[in-house]
Amino acid sequence: MQTRHLPPFIYILLAEAFCYPAPGRLENLAARQAEIPPGSVKTDLESFIIKISRLTLAEWEELYTRTLDLNPPAAPYIGFQIWGESYQRGVFLSELSREMSASGIDLEGELPDHLIPSLRYLAVASPPLLELVEVIIPALQRMLATLSKADPGNPYIDLLKAVQESCNNLEEEAI
């Protein structure tokens, strides 16, 4: 098995970037992104942080809600992006839930295929669930395509790109 090209903390940092805006969150993201090795993950996360820093907290909250929460253009649920509301997604959710529970991941009220718990799981799983590895890149591509079409200037596009880039090597690790 090959080792990860990126430190596991990057998945935790990316998960935090998808959390609801709060005072100090942006400053924490900016401070911690400095630890990321040079490359496209760092560049895309920096771009997200710069764009968000131009917003007030209230504007960021509104952007978050519009983008990721209330009827989002690109729902941040991996299984939903691949299977919609189907039996196959239910099986995937069950397997992912079992894996996350065994890994000590707190879903914090989200479904297991939401990006936040999925990224936290990727930070600790070695190797990660193959079913997740097989669908995360196609799901991220769909999210990116949908959001890019619906809202081309949205800063969350940069964040989704950073996640996609961070997941590019997962297949090597899961084999």
N, C-alpha and C positions, 0 to 999 in steps of 0.2 A: 504494500500500500504506500502511495506517495504521501508526503506531508503537504499540508496546506501551504499555499503560496502567500496567504495573508494571515496575519494574527487573528485568532478567534474574537478578540475584543472588537474587531471591526463590525461583526454581525450585531453585537450588543449596541454599539454606537449607532448603526443604521436603524436598529429597532427603536432606539430612543428618538431618533429624528422623525419617526412616524407617529410618535405619541402626541397627544393633544398639547398644543402650545401652553406654556406656563412661564411665569417670571423666572429668569435665570437659565431656562433650557437652552436658548440660543447661545448664550455665553459658554455654557458647559460644552455644547457641541463644537463650538469654535476652538475651545481650548484643547479638547480631546482629539479633534481631527488633525492637529499638528503631529500626533504620534503615528499617523498612518504613513506607510512607506510611499514614496513618490509613485505616481501612476494615475490611471484614469479614475479609480475609485476616489482617490484623494481630490483630484481635479473636479469631478462631478459633485462631490460633497461640498467642497469649497464654493462652487458656483451656487448650490442650493443655499448655503449659509449667507453668502453675499446678498442674494436676492431677497431672502427672508429678512435680513437685517435692515432693509430699506422700508419694511412695514412696521407699523405699530403693533403691539400685542393684539389689539382688537382686530386689526386687519389680518393678521396671521391666523387668528382664531376663525375668522370668517372664511379665509382661504382654505383652511384645514377642513372645516365643515362642508364647504362646497365641493371640495376635491375628494375627501375620503370618508365622509360620514353620511350626510343626508342625501340619498339618491345620487351617489357619486358617479361620475362619468366612467371611471375605471375602478370598480369595486376592488379593494385590496385583499381579496380572498382567492388564494391560489387555486383551490379546487373548483370554485365557482367559475373562474376564468376558463377552466378546461372543460368542465362537465355541466355547468349550470346547476340547477336544482334537480339533480338526478340521483338515482340509486348508486351509481358509480362514485359520486361525490360523497355520499353517505358512508360507503365502504372506506374511502380514503380518509374521511374525518375520523372514523373509528380507529383505523390503524395509526394515524398521526396522534390522536388523543392518547392511545396506549403508550406510544413511544415517548411523548412529551411527559406523561405522568411518570414513567420509569426514569426519565432524565431530570425530574424535579422542576419542570417548567410550569410556572403559574400562568394560566391562561388569562387571568385578570378579567374574566367576563367575556372574552372573545372566543370565537370558534377557533379550533386548532389550525385551520388553514389561513387565518389572517396573517398578514406579513409580520406583525410584531412578535407573536409567539413563535412563528416559524423561524424568524431570524435568531431569536434567543435560543431556540433548539439547535440551529446550525452551529452556534457558538460552542455548544457542549457535546454534540453527538459525534462519535468517531467509531465507525463511519455513520453518516446520516442515513435515514430511511431511504432506500432506493426509490420507492414510489414518489417521494418528495423531490428527490434529485432529478427524476425523469420529467417532472412537469413544471418545475419552478421557472426555468428559462422560457418555455413557451407561454406560461402565464404572465410573466413579466413583459414579454414582447407584446402580448395582447393589451396589457394595461398601458404600456407606453404608446402603442399605436392609437388606442382609444383616447387617452388623455391628450396626446399631441394633436389629434384632429379636433377635439372638443375645445381645448384651451392651450394653444401653442406656446404661450409665454409663461405657463404655470411652472413655478420653481420645483414642484414635486416631480416634474419630468426628469430634472437633474438627479433627484434623490432615487428615483426608480432606475435610472441608468447606473448609478453607483451600486445599487443592489444587484442589478443584472451582472455587472462586471465582477462583483465580489463572488457571485455564484458560478461563474464560468468554469471553474476548476473542480466543482463538486463531483462530477462524474468520475474523474480520476480517483478521488478519495473513496467513493462508494464501491468501486469495483474490487 
